[in-house]
Amino acid sequence: MSDETPASLSAPTAGSPTPSFVSLQIPSVPPRVTFAILGVTVFVYIIQLLTPNFYYSLDLPTFYGAKINELIREEGQLWRLITPILLHAGIAHIGFNMYALFSFGQGLERRYGYGRFLMLYLLAGFSGNVLSFLFSDGISVGASTSVFGLVGAEGVFIYQNRDLFADRGRAALSNILTIAGINLFIGLSSGGAIDNWGHIGGLIGGALFAWVGGPRLEVQGNYPLVKIVDTSDPLHAWNGAALVLILFGALTLVGIYFPNIP
């Protein structure tokens, strides 16, 4: 979605006021966190490529950070529910995820702001890895859990602010649902090669956080002195984070203490 959106406003004319459309700027910040995450993830991937040459042919970041259920459950290595978002299994893997981050992350960060966007990215990654921990026994790495969270958050943002975006919002929301559906279908058709539970968990976690803590845009002022403002309370982001952490933290405990339930 563009940072400018048409809004229907009553503009004074010689006769009675008639509705007219003007383009208003959505509150935004430069997407610095997106590029920082890109840089850190690429740096970690370079380390993944280099360490097998120096340490017993081991990819050390994956060895210490991949989602491995047994180590989470038996050794209490809970960091493995977040560190996989920095790890990748190949150049195509990291290339696709970083392109998706670049595509979705910039626009979302502009509207969310730095702290709220970083919270979204980390919480979505955590949520995805928790659901993967519950329902998938395989070793898992990749930022796609967080990327699916961005997709879910983008859909929520457009839906909650749909009155401002008019027809463009409906088209964008339809496009997002199509992208999510196609990627989930590809995951289901992969025969287990793609961690679809991680994608679903990231999508749910990102959407939940966005529903509670995402931007709520409103047109304020009288024509021609009008602007779009974010009316959400900063506390809402912390409430959204608490909701996701409590829900998926509880699911983590179920996976640890009652592993046969899922």
C-alpha positions, -999 to +999 in steps of 0.1 A: +000+000+000+012+035-008+019+060+020-007+082+004-044+073+006-075+089-008-100+101+017-135+114+010-139+149+024-165+177+021-148+205+002-166+239+003-179+251-031-201+280-043-232+258-038-237+231-012-207+211-001-200+181-023-177+151-015-143+152-031-112+129-029-079+142-017-046+123-011-034+125+024+000+113+037-001+084+062+022+090+092+055+071+085+091+067+094+121+055+073+123+017+073+156+014+093+147-018+113+139-037+081+173-030+067+190-038+100+173-072+101+183-078+065+219-070+073+220-091+105+204-121+088+228-120+058+257-117+082+246-148+101+242-166+068+278-157+059+289-172+093+269-203+084+288-207+052+322-200+068+322-221+100+322-256+083+357-246+070+371-241+104+352-263+129+347-300+120+325-292+090+298-279+113+274-251+105+278-237+141+248-212+140+225-239+129+240-264+154+233-240+183+202-222+170+180-243+149+146-255+161+153-290+174+124-303+195+144-327+216+168-300+228+140-276+236+120-302+255+148-321+273+176-295+276+154-264+281+170-246+252+141-222+247+162-198+226+157-222+198+121-209+195+134-175+182+169-180+168+158-199+137+145-167+122+182-157+116+192-190+100+187-204+065+193-236+047+206-223+013+209-193-009+174-197-024+160-200+011+175-168+024+170-150-009+132-157-010+128-147+027+148-115+025+130-105-007+097-110+012+110-090+042+121-062+018+087-062+001+064-063+031+087-050+058+093-015+045+057-005+042+047-020+076+076-004+094+068+030+080+033+028+096+042+008+127+073+027+138+106+011+148+098-005+182+064-018+172+077-033+140+105-051+157+081-065+183+059-077+154+088-094+136+101-112+167+067-122+181+057-137+147+089-157+146+084-169+181+048-179+174+057-198+142+084-217+159+062-226+188+036-241+165+063-259+146+076-273+179+041-286+187+032-302+154+064-308+135+093-331+145+118-319+119+147-295+124+135-260+112+153-228+103+142-197+084+127-162+086+095-173+069+077-175+103+083-138+108+075-131+071+041-148+074+035-126+105+042-095+084+016-108+058-009-113+086-002-079+101-006-062+067-040-079+062-052-067+096-039-032+090-058-029+058-090-044+072-090-022+103-084+009+083-105-001+053-126+030+053-096+051+044-084+029+016-117+024-002-114+002-033-076+000-032-079-015+003-103-043-009-079-051-038-049-052-015-066-073+011-077-098-016-041-099-029-027-106+006-052-134+012-043-149-022-005-147-014-010-164+020-033-191+006-010-200-023+021-202+000+002-223+026-010-246-003+026-249-015+037-258+020+010-285+023+020-299-011+057-301-002+055-334+016+070-320+048+099-302+031+084-268+041+075-262+077+039-251+071+031-252+109+057-225+113+040-204+086+006-208+102+019-200+136+037-169+123+006-158+105-016-162+136+009-145+159+015-115+136-023-111+131-030-112+168-004-086+176-016-064+148-052-067+158-045-054+193-014-032+188-015-021+152-020+015+139-056+028+139-057+057+114-082+085+115-087+116+094-088+147+116-093+184+110-115+204+085-108+208+048-084+219+037-064+215+069-068+178+073-043+150+082-042+113+090-031+105+125-025+072+143-049+072+172-037+039+188-023+040+223+013+029+226+002+007+255-019-013+230+014-027+214+025-040+248-010-055+253-007-072+220+028-085+228+016-098+262-013-116+245+010-134+220+036-142+246+010-156+271-008-177+244+022-191+227+042-194+260+014-216+273+015-237+242+053-241+247+047-254+282+021-279+268+047-291+242+073-295+269+053-312+297+026-329+276+044-338+244+019-365+234-012-342+234-006-326+200 
